Amino acid sequence: MRFKPKPFREPVSFKCEFCLDCCRGRHVYLTLNDIERIANAGHDPQEFVTFSVEGNKIRFVLAVREWDLGCVFHDPETGKCCVHDANPIICRIYPFMVSRKPLGVEGEKPFHHKGQTLWLYYDESCPGINAEEPETTITPEEIAKLGLKFEREFERTDMAGFAELLDELER
């Protein structure tokens, strides 16, 4: 199932239902901080980092299993993540999305956070949204904050920084 954006303007109850959809067949972009956090949790970057060339930039992406395109840290039997406490920022954002421009979805409105204009959405196909017995309530402010953090870290993520990080991890 692909992302079906619905405007996110009010707090939403959420409980992960371990449906497995968010951990399969998606590019999960990594920042240098994500890579370092996962490596410090005991995982070798050579086992979980792949690359994507986008225009003139190299992007770092979480590796997937060939047989089901599932994330290498995803347990297909339980739906649980092996690195949940160290997971990438983008995984902490999903099933929400932060955009710098509107997507053309009915009812969308800009969201202003710390001087930034953003458009926030959630995936209405995610079964954990508006759960009857929620684990938590997610606010637009929380997602905006994570989205801006991801954007800052992602822009600073490059091959030189990756090489430096690998050197530090080897020491």
C-alpha positions in Angstrom: 0.0 0.0 0.0 1.4 3.4 -0.8 1.1 6.6 1.2 -2.4 8.1 1.1 -1.9 11.6 2.4 -4.5 13.2 4.6 -3.9 16.7 6.1 -2.6 16.6 9.7 -3.7 19.6 11.7 -4.9 18.2 15.0 -3.4 15.6 17.4 -4.0 12.0 16.3 -4.1 8.8 18.4 -1.7 6.2 17.2 -0.8 2.6 18.0 1.5 0.6 15.7 -0.4 -2.5 14.6 2.7 -4.2 13.1 1.0 -4.4 9.7 4.5 -4.6 8.1 3.7 -2.1 5.3 5.9 0.7 6.4 9.0 -1.5 6.6 8.8 -2.9 3.1 9.4 -1.6 -0.4 10.3 2.0 0.7 13.5 4.0 0.5 14.4 4.8 4.1 16.9 7.7 4.0 19.6 7.8 6.6 21.5 10.7 8.1 25.0 10.4 9.5 23.5 10.6 13.0 21.1 7.7 12.1 24.1 5.6 10.9 26.1 6.4 14.0 23.2 5.7 16.4 22.5 2.3 14.7 26.3 1.5 14.6 26.6 2.3 18.3 23.7 -0.1 19.0 26.1 -2.9 17.7 25.4 -3.0 13.9 28.0 -2.7 11.2 27.2 0.0 8.7 28.4 -2.3 5.9 25.5 -4.5 6.7 22.7 -1.8 6.7 23.8 1.1 4.6 23.3 1.3 0.8 23.5 4.2 -1.6 21.2 6.0 -4.0 22.3 8.5 -6.6 19.9 11.3 -6.9 20.9 14.0 -9.4 24.4 15.0 -8.4 24.0 13.7 -4.8 24.7 10.4 -3.1 22.0 9.5 -0.6 22.4 6.9 2.1 19.6 4.4 2.4 18.7 1.6 4.7 19.4 -1.8 3.1 16.5 -4.1 2.3 16.3 -7.9 2.0 16.1 -9.1 -1.6 13.4 -11.7 -1.0 10.6 -9.3 0.2 12.2 -5.8 0.0 11.8 -5.6 3.8 14.1 -3.5 5.9 17.1 -5.5 7.2 16.1 -4.6 10.7 12.5 -5.7 10.3 11.3 -9.0 11.7 8.7 -10.2 9.1 7.1 -12.6 11.6 6.5 -10.1 14.4 6.5 -6.9 12.5 8.9 -5.5 15.0 12.0 -3.5 14.5 15.3 -4.9 15.8 16.7 -1.3 16.2 13.6 0.4 17.4 15.4 2.4 20.2 18.0 3.6 17.6 15.8 3.8 14.5 16.3 6.4 11.8 14.5 9.8 12.1 12.4 9.0 9.0 11.1 5.9 10.8 10.1 8.0 13.8 8.2 10.3 11.5 6.2 7.7 9.6 3.1 7.4 9.2 3.4 11.1 9.1 4.9 13.3 6.4 6.4 16.8 6.4 6.5 18.8 3.1 7.8 22.2 2.2 4.9 22.6 -0.3 1.3 21.5 -0.5 0.5 18.2 -2.2 -2.9 19.3 -3.6 -4.8 17.3 -1.0 -8.3 18.5 -0.1 -8.3 20.4 3.2 -4.6 21.0 3.5 -3.4 24.2 5.1 0.1 25.4 5.9 1.4 24.7 9.4 3.8 27.3 10.9 6.5 26.1 13.3 9.5 28.1 14.5 9.3 30.5 11.6 8.9 27.7 9.0 5.9 27.1 6.8 5.2 23.4 6.4 2.4 21.1 5.2 1.8 18.1 7.4 0.1 14.9 6.4 -0.5 11.4 7.8 -1.0 8.1 5.9 -4.7 7.4 6.1 -4.0 3.8 4.9 -2.0 3.2 8.1 -4.2 1.0 10.4 -2.5 2.5 13.5 -3.9 6.0 12.9 -6.9 6.8 15.2 -6.5 3.5 16.9 -9.2 2.5 19.3 -6.7 1.7 22.1 -3.9 4.1 21.3 -0.4 3.9 22.7 0.2 7.6 22.2 -1.2 10.8 20.7 1.0 12.5 18.1 0.8 16.2 17.7 1.6 18.3 14.6 4.3 20.1 16.6 6.1 16.8 17.3 6.1 15.8 13.6 7.1 19.3 12.4 10.1 19.3 14.9 11.2 15.8 13.7 10.7 16.8 10.1 12.9 19.9 10.4 15.5 17.9 12.3 15.6 15.3 9.6 15.9 18.0 6.9 18.9 19.7 8.7 20.7 16.4 9.3 20.0 15.0 5.8 21.4 18.1 4.1 24.7 17.7 6.1 25.0 14.0 5.2 27.6 13.4 2.5 30.3 11.0 1.5 33.1 12.8 3.3 31.1 12.8 6.5 30.3 9.1 6.0 34.0 8.2 5.5 34.9 10.2 8.7 32.2 8.4 10.6 33.5 5.0 9.5 37.0 6.0 10.6 35.7 7.0 14.0 33.7 3.8 14.4 36.8 1.7 13.6 38.8 3.3 16.5 
